[in-house]
Amino acid sequence: MSTFWSLWIIVLTTITLIALVYLLFSNRKSTNKGPDSTTGHVYDGIEEYDNPLPLWWLYMFVITIVFSVGYLIAYPGMGNFKGVLGWTQINQWQKDVDKAEEKYGAIFAQYSSTPVEELIHDKKALKMAGRIFSNNCAQCHGSDARGSYGFPNLTDSEWIYGGSAEEIKTTITHGRTGAMPAWGTILGEDGIKNVSAYVLSLSDRQAAVGDAELGSEKFKLFCVACHTADGTGNPALGAPNLANNIWLYGGSQGLIQRTINLGRNGAMPAHQELLSSDKIHLLTAYIYSLSNGDSKTDLSLNNNNSEPDLALVK
């Protein structure tokens, strides 16, 4: 914080406290005499007596002001002044983390030595991992892990970067960056329609516009390098399968054309700086269990050709 804004906060806070003290004690005495004198204010037949605050009420206000002054001396609040106790929210957070690590570290270490394929059958481990998922992953993938538009569904068996335990752990640890280049200027309007028609034909769907046969030639020229000749994708490149009728950004022809025209950019953040390796191992087991566990349920959404189409892949 700059010196100017620090002084601004200090001066403004000090003036506010002084004004509150003045307001409190300046209204301690009434201007009229007599127990039944009023302020002259009348509303709906109700008159306002001109009486000072009860003494106990006055003392409560005084206590709050004294407390606020003491708080601002002990803790940060007056600009760049750090407080005599030296408290910071970062230090407090670290203390809480260290305390939790001391209490639960041994448990996480025990689970870390257990293979993911075995952990998915441990209900206690998955319950702990579910809380880690809720705190770190549900914001994007949803509390039920079924994702949303642009965020993959983690509960089915379709994976862009691979669904083995090791591949999932790699994704969580190091993150992923997906990039679909824009082809609008290269293909042109007709080319986009034709390629989208061909992409739909890969999953046995009929396009409303465009020539799938002509689109096939463009696909072979520009798209097979990533999506392969049969359109089933390449996990090593993060190129999704286009032949399973499951879509990350929507499977209607309009949304497919938008993807081809403008491209797509997605990023899965790396969590190695946010979570310990033990927690990542446990989180891997939870995500792996969603499609491989004892009570797995295939919740993948099939394309219904509506706008927007939110069938998802990983």
MIMI-970025 format. One record per residue: y, z, x of N, C-alpha, C, CB in turn. Coordinates in steps of 0.1 Angstrom, whole numbers, plus 5000, padded with zeros to 4 digits. Atoms other than C-alpha are relative to their C-alpha. Last residue first. Glycine has a CB too. Layout:
YZXYZXYZXYZX
...
***
This chain:
499649924988464847984877500049915012499050115002
500950004989464847784844500450095011499749865005
499749964986466647824811498849985010500450145000
501349974994466847674777500250015015499049884996
500049894990470547714767498550035005500650124994
501449984998471347384749499850115011499249875003
500550034987474947404738498550035001500750075011
498949974991474847204716500650144999501249894998
498849955007471447144700501150025011499850134992
499050115001468646934714501350044993499349884992
500050045014466047204706501149894998500350124991
498850075005465147264742499949964986500249885009
500250145000462347524747501349934994498849954992
499450075011463247874756499849855001501450044998
499250124997460948064779500549934988499249915009
498950015009459848404766500949885003500850135001
499350124997456348404780501149984990499149875000
499850095012455248754776500849885004500750094989
499150114999453748964804500149924987499649915012
499550035014452149294794501049885000500750124994
501049975010449949354825500449964986499650155000
500549865002452349184849499050014988501250094997
501449984995452648824860499450144997500049985015
500850125003455748674843498550025006500649885006
499550065012457948984841499249884996501549965001
500849955012455849164867500449934987500150154999
501450064999457348954895499250034988499350035013
499850135005460849074884498749925000501049935010
499650005014459749434886500249864995501350084998
501249975009457849394918500349994986499450145004
500850114999460849234935498750014991499549975014
499450095009462949524924499249874999501549975003
500349955014460649764941500549904990500550144998
501550015002460749564973499650044986499250085011
500250145002464549534970498549974998500549915013
499650035014464749904966499849864997501450044998
501049945009462749964998500349974985500050155002
501250085000464849715017498950064991499449985014
500949984988467949905008498849914998499650155001
501249925003470349754982499250015013499149934989
499849925012473849624984498950104997500349924988
498949914996474049465019500250104988501349935003
500549924989470649295014501150105004499749915011
500049865003471649184979499650095012499150034988
501049934992472548824985500250154998500249975015
499649934989474448664956498950075008501050114996
500749875002472848394935500450095012498449994999
500249914989475248104935499450134996501450035007
500449865004475547804913499750085012498749994991
500049914988477347474916499750144995501450005007
500149865003476847184892500050085013498750034991
500849924991477646814892500050144996500649995014
499149914992480546644874499350095010500750094990
498650054998478946324860500750105009500749994987
500050124991475246414863501449965004499349884993
500549964988475746764848500049885011498550054999
499049924993477946634821499650045014500450124991
499050094995475446364812501150085008500649924989
500650064988472746634810501049905006498749934996
499949904989475046834787499449945013499450134996
498649984996475546534764500250095012500850064988
499650114992471846444764501550015005499949874992
499650115009470946784752500549895009501150054990
500850125000469046994778500449894990498650044998
500150075012471447274787499349875001501449984994
498650025006472747424819499949924987500849925010
499149894996469547584832501349984993500150015015
498750044994467147354814500850125002500749914991
499449864999463447364804501249985009499050105007
499149975012462047034791500550145000499249974988
500749895008459247034818500850044988499850125009
501050055009460046704835499350104991498949935008
499350075011463346774852499049954990500849885005
500950095007461947034876500749944988498650074996
500949965012464747194895499149894995500950054989
499850115010466047104930499050034989499749865006
499449945012466247434950500349894990501350075004
498650045001465747234982500750074989500149854999
499449984987462447394992501549975000499349925011
499649864998461547434956500750025013498850094998
500449964987461547044951500550155003500549915011
499149914992461746894917499450045013500250134992
500449865002459246764891500750095010498550005003
499049925006461146434887499650154999500349964986
500449985014458146204893500950104993498650065000
500250135007459746044924499650034985499049925006
501350074998461046374938499849884990498850104999
500949975011463946584925498749945001500749954987
500149865003465846604958499050034989501450054995
500049934987465446264975500050154997501349975007
501449964995464346124942500050085012499249875002
500549865004467846134927498750045006499950004985
499149894997470045844941499350144998501249994991
499150024989467945524943500850125004501049894996
500750024988464945614923500949985012499149884999
500649874996467145764896499349985013499050044989
499049924994469245444895499550145005501250034990
499750064987466145234890501150085007500549864997
501149974990464845474863500449945014498749944995
499749874994468245454845498950045010500050114989
498950024990467745084839500350135007501349954993
500550094990464445164822501049975011499549874994
500849924991465845464803499549915012498950074993
501350084998468545244787499250085011500349865005
500450034987471445454773498749935001500050125008
499350124994472245624741499449985014501650035000
499250065010470445864717500749875005501050104994
498649994999467745934742500749934989500549955014
499350125002464145984732501550025001499649944986
498949995010462246274747500749864999501050115003
500450075012458846264765501050024988498750054995
500649895008459846524792499749944986500950124999
500949934991460546254818499250114992500750065012
501350065002462146044790498950075009500049855004
500649955013465046284789498649944999500949954988
500349864998465746214826499450054988501250085004
501350004992465545834819499650155002500249935014
501150045009468145864791498750005008500349854996
500349895009470346074814498949964990501350044992
500749904992470145804841499650124991500850055012
501350054997471145534816499150105007500149875008
500850015012474045724802498649965002500749914990
500349865004475345814837499250004987501350074997
501149944991474945454848499750144996500549995014
501350055004476945334818498950055008500049845000
500349955013479845564826498749954995501149954990
499250065011479945494863499550054986500049855000
500850075010477145564887500849934989499150114993
500950094994479145634919499249934989499050085009
499350114994482245794904499149895006500950055011
499250075009480246014881500749875006501150084994
500350144998477646124906500849914991498549984997
499450085011478846484911499749855003501550024998
498850084997476546674936500549924987499849905011
500450135005474146944923501349915002499650004985
498950105001474647244945499449874995500749985013
500450135005472547564945501249914998499250024986
498850085003473247864967499549864996501049995012
500250145001470648134968501349934997498949964990
499350085010470648494978499649865000501550025002
499050094994469448655010500849914990499249905009
499549964988467548954998501249925005498950015011
499249885002467048874962500750045013499150124995
498850035009465948524968500950124998499549954987
499050074992463748624998501249964992499349875005
499449914991462048884976501149935009499050075009
499149925009461348624949500850105009499250074989
498850095003459848394975501050074992499549874993
499250024988457648674989501249914997499149945011
499349874997456348774954500949995013499050115003
500949904993455548414946500850125003499449945012
500249875007457848244920499050105006499549974986
501449944999459247954939499950134994499650005015
500249974986462847834945498650065002501150095005
499550114992463347664911499750025015501650004999
499149954989460947884892500649885008499350105009
499350114994459147824859501050065010500749914989
500750034988456548094849500749885007498649964997
501050105001458648264823499449975013500649874993
501249955006460448604823498949894998500450054986
501049954990463148544848498750044994500750125007
501049925007465348314827499050055011499349924988
501450035002468048164850499350114992499349985012
500749894994471848204846498550004997500650144997
499750004986473847894839499350115008501450015002
499650134995473847954802500450015014501249954991
499150075010471948274796500549875007501350104997
498950084995469248484813501049954989499549895008
500250135004466048604798501249915003499750004985
500350094989465948914819499849864996498850055007
501450045003465949134787499549905011499849954987
500849885000469049324798498649974998500550104990
500249945013470648984806499150125001499449904990
501250055006470348764837499750074987498950035010
500150155000473948784848498849964992499949955014
498750065003475049144842499949854998501050045010
499950025014471349254840501449934996499950124992
500450135004470949214877500349964986498549985003
499650114991472349504896499849864995499350025013
498749974993472449824874500549885009499850115009
498949995009469849704849501350025007499750134991
499750135006467549574876501250014990498849944992
499450074989467649904895500549864995499149985012
498749944999466850084863500849935010500050155003
499350055011463849854857501550055000499450044987
499550134997462649924892500949944989498949915003
498949984990462350294884500749875003499550075012
498949935008460350214852501250025009499550134994
499250105008458349954872501150074992499049934991
499250084991457350224897500849904993499049935010
498949924995456350464870500949925009499450135007
499049995010454250194852501250085005499550064987
499649864999452250104883501250014990500450045015
500949925009450449774875500450155000498649985004
499750055014453249554890499150074990499849854999
498949925006453049764922500249964985501349985007
500649875005449649614931501150084993499550085012
501150035009450849254935499350124994499049915007
499450035013454049384951498949974990500949885001
499750145003452049534979500549984986498749925002
501050055009452449914984500349854997500050084987
501250034993454250035015498949944991499550135007
499850114991457550004998498849965008501250035009
500250135008456350224969500249885010501049994989
501450015004455950514993499749874993499650124992
500750034988459350455009498549984997500250105011
499850144998460950454975499249955012501549965002
500750085011459450784967500149865002500550054987
501449994997460450935001499249924990499550145001
500350094989464050814996498550005003500750045013
500950105005464350984962499549915011500649924989
500949955011465951324970499049894997500950034987
500749894995467551245004498950044989500950125003
501050054990468550904992499150115005500849935012
501050075007470251054961498949955009500549884992
500749905008472251294982498849944993500950084991
500849924990473151025007499250114993500950065010
501150094996474350804978499150075010500649875007
500950015011476351084963498849915003500749944987
500749875002477951164996499050004989501050114997
501049994989478750795002499250134999500649995013
501150095003480450774968498950015010500549864999
500749935010482551084976498849914996500950024988
500849894994483550935009499250074989500950105007
501050064992484550604992499150115006500649915011
501050045008486450794965498849935007500549904989
499950145004488550964990498849974992500049915013
501150065009489151334996500349854998500050074986
500650124994491251445026498949934992499450045013
501449994999491751795012499349885006499450024986
500449914989495451795020498550025001500750144997
500449875005496051484999499550095011499049994990
501550005002496051125011499550144995499349975013
500449864997499851065007498550024996500950104993
500950004989500150685005499650145005500649925012
499950114990501650694971499050005011501450005006
498650024997501551034955500149895011500650135005
499350035012498151034939501449985002499850124991
499150125000495551134965500749984987499349875005
500750135000494151484962501049895000499249994987
501449994994495151844971499449865001499250094991
500049944987498951824966498649995007500550145001
499450104992498751594936500250045014501449964994
500950114999496251834920500649895010499649934987
501049964991498452134926499049885003499250124995
499449994987501351964909499050035011501150105000
499750144995499151854880500750005014500949934990
501350064996497752204876500349865006499050004989
500449944988501252354875498749945006499850164999
499050054990502252104848499750065014501450034996
500450144997499052174828501049945011500149924987
501250004992499652554831499649865004498850074992
499649964986503252524819498849995009500650145000
499350114994502052324788500450035015501349974992
501050114998499452594780500749885007499449964987
500749974988502152864785498949895003499350144999
499250024989504352704759499350025014501350095000
500050154999501552694734500949965012500649944987
501350044994500853064740500049855002498950044990
500049964985504653144735498749955006500150155001
500749874998504752954701499950035015498750014993
501450014999507152654704499550155001499549925012
500550044987510752724692498450005000500550105011
500649894993511652724655499549955014498950074992
499550004987514052494637499550125008501649995000
499349884995511952454606500449985014499050124999
500449974986511252094594500850135005500149895010
498949974991511552054556499450045014500950104994
500449904990508851874535501250025010498749965007
499949875005509951704503499750115010499250024988
501049985011508551374513500150144995498649965004
500850125003510451394546499050044989499349955013
500849985012513351634553499249874998500950034988
501050125003514951674587499250034988499149985012
499450095008517851924587499249884996501349955006
499350114992516652104617500849914992499049935008
500850124998515852414596500849905009499749934986
499150124997516952774595499149885002500950035012
500250115009514553014578500949885002500250054985
501450045000514153274605499749884991499250124995
500749965012517853294612498649954999500849954987
500449865001520153134637499350024987501250095002
499649935011520352764646499550145000499649934987
498650015001520152584679500650084988500449854999
499550075012516552694686501650005000499550064987
499249925009515452794721500549914989501250055008
500649865002512452664741500950084990499950075013
500349985014513552304736499450134997499049894996
498750035007515352284770499750024985500549875003
499249885001512252454785501349984993500350055014
500849895006509752174777500950124999498950035010
500250025014512151884782499350124993499249874997
498749995006513352014816499849994984501049895004
499649864999509752064828501350024992500150055014
500949935010508751714815500450155000498549985004
499550035014511851554832499150084990499949854997
498749935002510951724865500549984986501149965010
500449865001507351594863501250094997499350055013
500749985013508551244855499750144998498749914999
499050005011511151244883499350034987500749874999
499249884999508451344908501050014989500750015013
500849895004506051074896500850135000498750015009
500250015014508750804898499250124995499349874997
498849975007509850914933499850004985501149905003
499649864997506350924947501250044992500250035015
501049915008505250604930500450145002498649975005
499850025014508350414943499150094992499749854996
498949925004507950564977500349994986501349965009
500449864999504450424980501250094996499650035015
500749965012505650094966499550145001498849914998
499250015012508250054993499350054987500549864997
499249885000506050185021500950004987500950005012
498850014992503449915013500850134999500949884996
498850005008500050005000501250005009500050124990
***
